[in-house]
């Protein structure tokens, strides 16, 4: 590792790396986007907060205090002299490459409420953690529907959760963590809905739920979230027949799975591969976590930081750590179970993309958004016909441009992953045979006025013929 290190993400692993690098004498900057402003959270990044965020989030001082008090590792970084940037978004990373030959020293763009900064560095450590996977169902746009990771953040990090009666979708470890936090704060869990035939987190988790009298409905899905202006209930349907039941609730926590935040390494051009254990494309890394880009590291999870820590400390046997093994219960299989069940029970008329109001059927049929008022003359198939053995069978980037699914203001946080798996299931292809939709800077929906350089040089003003400088004089 080299002198100036930027660590993105104040997770436990990110903080450990920042502390170790600081202790080793490096100049370290730790960047984290929390605590977030309410307007930033409304874009469902990095977690799926859903609509109807609590008004308590408008109290910046109390929220900042709650987040810092709930982050002891972050406090330790502050006390150790790490340059900590909270409420700061790393919106882009730039380095010399085929299309940018004059960048010079690598640099990142940081933006907060006060403005933008371009920060040079030698090493970039990406510890951005995970985000919510939230598949579609009728009524999922209602206030009160949110992801499990976002729900835990509302309960434990921001401490503003207002739900009193919650339905939980999924029986993963994420679901169990949400349930524990919700119960500790007085929220009643009125039902746990599981599309599979058993509790995914295992028999001990099933026993724990039974001991607390929490009803678990196996082989069920939510057919519809009820309510006009917010969630007031849910209709659940059995996958083994036509039996349905309704439940009163004000919250629906979709805690099926989480997926890694890969926007930054993907947009930077790191070499990627598909990992079914994570149900996601992820950067290819060596034993220390270094990607295909020199001095750019990606931490898969907190445990994967150990080899990088050994390297920072100068241990010569840092490469003794083997590459991360695949999970014994692939997340991909569990996600496929849920998407298959939800699509079977809900049909093609459910919106898969909230931002552009595109249904499942319209997306898989490559139909343009209905608000354009036009359709295709002939039915289309997304299957790519090519003689090249390694060519992708489906190009999701092409479908994004045709249907606008994942081109809305949430930047695909809600729909991108379900769209990919839906294509795989419907057209019988493996997810790794689908070319993923691309990521671009800026990585978050931010005010472009904050990152625009409005102080052009006199040379640009005089010689850039298309620049309407005369309209901007004082």
C-alpha positions, 0 to 999 in steps of 0.5 A: 500500500502507498501513502494517501489512502481513501477508504469508502464505507465506515463498516466494521471492516472499513473502519478496521482498515482505516485504523490499521493504515493510520497506525502504520503511518499512512494518510487516511481519509474515511468516507461514509454517506451516513447520516443521510439527509431525508431527500437523499434517503428518498432515492432508496440509496444505499438501502430501500427506505421506501416512501413516507420517511419519518419526519424525525429525520429532519432533525439533523442534530439529533440524527447525527448524534444518534448515528455517531453514538451507534457507531463506536468504530467510527468514533475510534477512527475520529479519536485516532486522527483519521480524516473522517468525512460523514454525510459525504458521497463519493460520487466518482473515481477517476484514474488514467485509462484508455479514455482518460489519459491525463488524469494523473494521480488517481482521484475521487469526487466527494460531495456533501451539503457544502459542496464538492472536493476532488481528492487525490490518493494513492490507494482506494479501499472499497468497503461499501457493504450491501444493499437491499434486494426488494422484489416487486408485488402489488402495492410495493410503492406504498409508504410502509414498504421497506427493505430489511437493511433499511428497517434495521437502520431506521431502528438501530442507526437512526432510531426513528422507526415508527411502525407498530405492526409489521409483516416480514417477508423472508426468513433469512438472517437479515429477517431475523436481525430485523425481527430482533431489533423490532421486538426490542423497540416494541414493534409487533411482528404479526406475520412472517411470510416465507416462499420456501418450504422451510425457514431459510435461516435454519432450524434454530431460527425456526425454533426461536420464532416459535418460542416467541409465538411469531406466526410463520407462513411457509409456501406463502407470498404477499399478493398485495399491500393494502392501503391508499396513502400508506400500508394498512394491511396485506393479502397473503396467498398460499403457493399450494392452492388458492387459500388467502388471508388478510393481516392488519399491519402498518409496515412490510419489511422485505428482508429476503436478501442483501446484495453487494454495493458494486456500483463503484468498482463496476463504474471504474472498470474493474474486471467482474465475475458472477458469484451465485453465492452472492447473486451478483456480479462482483470484482475479481480480487486476489487474496488481499482483495486487490482488484484488476485495477492497481491499488484498488481494493474491494472488501467483500465483507468484514471478514475479507479485510483480514488479508488486507490488514495483514498487508497494511501491517507489513506481514510478509505472509499476507497472501496466506489467506485463500480467496473467499469460498462460496456460500453453502446456501447460495443467495441466488437460489433463494432469490430465484425461489422468491421471484418465481413465486411472486411472479407466479402469484402476481402475474405480469401486470405488476410494476417491476420499475416504480420510477418508470411504471413499467410492468413485468410483462412490458419489460420482458417483452421489451415494450417501451414505457406506456407514458410514451404512447407508442409500442413495438410493431412486432413482438421482440425477444431479448435473446441475442443470437450470436455465433460467438461462444462467450457472447452474452445471451441477453444484454440487460444494458440494451433492455434498459435503454429500450424499456427504461427499467433501472433508468429512473431516479433510484438508478436501478436500486429497486428493480435492476436485480429482479429484472435480471433474475426475471429474464434468467427465469423466463428465458431459461438462461443462467444469470452469468449469461446476461450482460449486466446493465452498466453503472455510470458516474455520478453514483448517487442522484446528487445536485449537479450544481454541487459538482459543477466547476463554475470557475472556468479559466479565461482560456476556456471562456475565450476559445470554447465556441459553444460555451454561452459565456456571454449569458453568464457575465455578472 
